[in-house]
């Protein structure tokens, strides 16, 4: 895998922040929603954001391992 630049790592860090925030907000909205259809929709979106977050972390770990641990965050 190609080495990631500092700028690329910054973009990924931003994406991690956005996914975490989206997950937390959707979970909060789901707990406040009274309509069961919307409640489930918010829970589903929260779960998708959590999965995206995990995938991004996995990508960072894979990149870090392939680069010999050069870019630790």
DRENFIVEX-306290 format. One record per residue (C-alpha): x, y, z; residue in one letter. Coordinates in steps of 0.05 Angstrom, whole numbers, always signed. Layout:
N
<r><px>X</px><py>Y</py><pz>Z</pz><residuo>a</residuo></r>
...
! end
This chain:
73
<r><px>+0</px><py>+0</py><pz>+0</pz><residuo>x</residuo></r>
<r><px>+24</px><py>+70</py><pz>-17</pz><residuo>x</residuo></r>
<r><px>+47</px><py>+113</py><pz>+40</pz><residuo>x</residuo></r>
<r><px>-6</px><py>+163</py><pz>+63</pz><residuo>x</residuo></r>
<r><px>+12</px><py>+236</py><pz>+66</pz><residuo>x</residuo></r>
<r><px>-2</px><py>+280</py><pz>+126</pz><residuo>x</residuo></r>
<r><px>-57</px><py>+314</py><pz>+86</pz><residuo>x</residuo></r>
<r><px>-90</px><py>+247</py><pz>+69</pz><residuo>x</residuo></r>
<r><px>-86</px><py>+226</py><pz>+142</pz><residuo>x</residuo></r>
<r><px>-119</px><py>+292</py><pz>+160</pz><residuo>x</residuo></r>
<r><px>-176</px><py>+278</py><pz>+112</pz><residuo>x</residuo></r>
<r><px>-186</px><py>+209</py><pz>+142</pz><residuo>x</residuo></r>
<r><px>-185</px><py>+239</py><pz>+212</pz><residuo>x</residuo></r>
<r><px>-240</px><py>+288</py><pz>+190</pz><residuo>x</residuo></r>
<r><px>-281</px><py>+230</py><pz>+162</pz><residuo>x</residuo></r>
<r><px>-273</px><py>+192</py><pz>+228</pz><residuo>x</residuo></r>
<r><px>-299</px><py>+253</py><pz>+266</pz><residuo>x</residuo></r>
<r><px>-358</px><py>+261</py><pz>+219</pz><residuo>x</residuo></r>
<r><px>-378</px><py>+188</py><pz>+223</pz><residuo>x</residuo></r>
<r><px>-373</px><py>+188</py><pz>+299</pz><residuo>x</residuo></r>
<r><px>-415</px><py>+251</py><pz>+304</pz><residuo>x</residuo></r>
<r><px>-467</px><py>+224</py><pz>+256</pz><residuo>x</residuo></r>
<r><px>-472</px><py>+159</py><pz>+294</pz><residuo>x</residuo></r>
<r><px>-481</px><py>+194</py><pz>+361</pz><residuo>x</residuo></r>
<r><px>-533</px><py>+243</py><pz>+335</pz><residuo>x</residuo></r>
<r><px>-574</px><py>+190</py><pz>+299</pz><residuo>x</residuo></r>
<r><px>-573</px><py>+147</py><pz>+362</pz><residuo>x</residuo></r>
<r><px>-596</px><py>+207</py><pz>+403</pz><residuo>x</residuo></r>
<r><px>-651</px><py>+223</py><pz>+353</pz><residuo>x</residuo></r>
<r><px>-674</px><py>+150</py><pz>+352</pz><residuo>x</residuo></r>
<r><px>-682</px><py>+151</py><pz>+428</pz><residuo>x</residuo></r>
<r><px>-724</px><py>+214</py><pz>+424</pz><residuo>x</residuo></r>
<r><px>-767</px><py>+192</py><pz>+365</pz><residuo>x</residuo></r>
<r><px>-838</px><py>+166</py><pz>+380</pz><residuo>x</residuo></r>
<r><px>-854</px><py>+141</py><pz>+310</pz><residuo>x</residuo></r>
<r><px>-828</px><py>+69</py><pz>+307</pz><residuo>x</residuo></r>
<r><px>-811</px><py>+74</py><pz>+232</pz><residuo>x</residuo></r>
<r><px>-768</px><py>+136</py><pz>+241</pz><residuo>x</residuo></r>
<r><px>-739</px><py>+108</py><pz>+306</pz><residuo>x</residuo></r>
<r><px>-715</px><py>+46</py><pz>+269</pz><residuo>x</residuo></r>
<r><px>-689</px><py>+88</py><pz>+211</pz><residuo>x</residuo></r>
<r><px>-646</px><py>+130</py><pz>+259</pz><residuo>x</residuo></r>
<r><px>-619</px><py>+67</py><pz>+293</pz><residuo>x</residuo></r>
<r><px>-602</px><py>+38</py><pz>+224</pz><residuo>x</residuo></r>
<r><px>-565</px><py>+101</py><pz>+203</pz><residuo>x</residuo></r>
<r><px>-528</px><py>+102</py><pz>+269</pz><residuo>x</residuo></r>
<r><px>-506</px><py>+30</py><pz>+257</pz><residuo>x</residuo></r>
<r><px>-482</px><py>+46</py><pz>+187</pz><residuo>x</residuo></r>
<r><px>-441</px><py>+105</py><pz>+212</pz><residuo>x</residuo></r>
<r><px>-411</px><py>+60</py><pz>+266</pz><residuo>x</residuo></r>
<r><px>-392</px><py>+10</py><pz>+212</pz><residuo>x</residuo></r>
<r><px>-362</px><py>+65</py><pz>+168</pz><residuo>x</residuo></r>
<r><px>-322</px><py>+89</py><pz>+229</pz><residuo>x</residuo></r>
<r><px>-296</px><py>+18</py><pz>+241</pz><residuo>x</residuo></r>
<r><px>-278</px><py>+10</py><pz>+168</pz><residuo>x</residuo></r>
<r><px>-238</px><py>+74</py><pz>+168</pz><residuo>x</residuo></r>
<r><px>-201</px><py>+53</py><pz>+231</pz><residuo>x</residuo></r>
<r><px>-186</px><py>-14</py><pz>+199</pz><residuo>x</residuo></r>
<r><px>-158</px><py>+22</py><pz>+138</pz><residuo>x</residuo></r>
<r><px>-113</px><py>+65</py><pz>+181</pz><residuo>x</residuo></r>
<r><px>-88</px><py>+5</py><pz>+219</pz><residuo>x</residuo></r>
<r><px>-74</px><py>-32</py><pz>+154</pz><residuo>x</residuo></r>
<r><px>-38</px><py>+28</py><pz>+125</pz><residuo>x</residuo></r>
<r><px>+1</px><py>+37</py><pz>+190</pz><residuo>x</residuo></r>
<r><px>+22</px><py>-36</py><pz>+190</pz><residuo>x</residuo></r>
<r><px>+43</px><py>-35</py><pz>+117</pz><residuo>x</residuo></r>
<r><px>+85</px><py>+27</py><pz>+129</pz><residuo>x</residuo></r>
<r><px>+121</px><py>-4</py><pz>+187</pz><residuo>x</residuo></r>
<r><px>+85</px><py>+37</py><pz>+240</pz><residuo>x</residuo></r>
<r><px>+112</px><py>+103</py><pz>+214</pz><residuo>x</residuo></r>
<r><px>+47</px><py>+142</py><pz>+220</pz><residuo>x</residuo></r>
<r><px>+20</px><py>+133</py><pz>+289</pz><residuo>x</residuo></r>
<r><px>-39</px><py>+175</py><pz>+312</pz><residuo>x</residuo></r>
! end
